Amino acid sequence: MAQTKNVFEETDEWLRRRCRWLLWRQWKKPRTRFKKLVQLGLDAERAKQSAGNGRGPWWNAGASHMNASVPAAGLAAQGLLSLSVEHRRLAVAV
């Protein structure tokens, strides 16, 4: 049971990062990335630096600017289920 919990938590982390990766890829140009990051609540100076940093989408998906703009709670609000939360819910139900 304890090993399963760890696997679900790691998978949840990977899924959230993959969702942020998809967003970064959808925002193809630095101008769009800047605009979207500001809309999501990042301050303009940090958004400007992040949008044009030249790093790849996977690096940016794990960076603090994406975690601040697209938090786990925001992804959950959009419908992303947490495997570890569901596992706990189902384990208690049994």
Summary of the structure (lengths in Angstrom):
residues: 94
radius of gyration: 15.5
end to end distance: 13.5
largest distance: 50.4
contacts: 236
relative contact order: 0.16
helix: 77%
strand: 0%
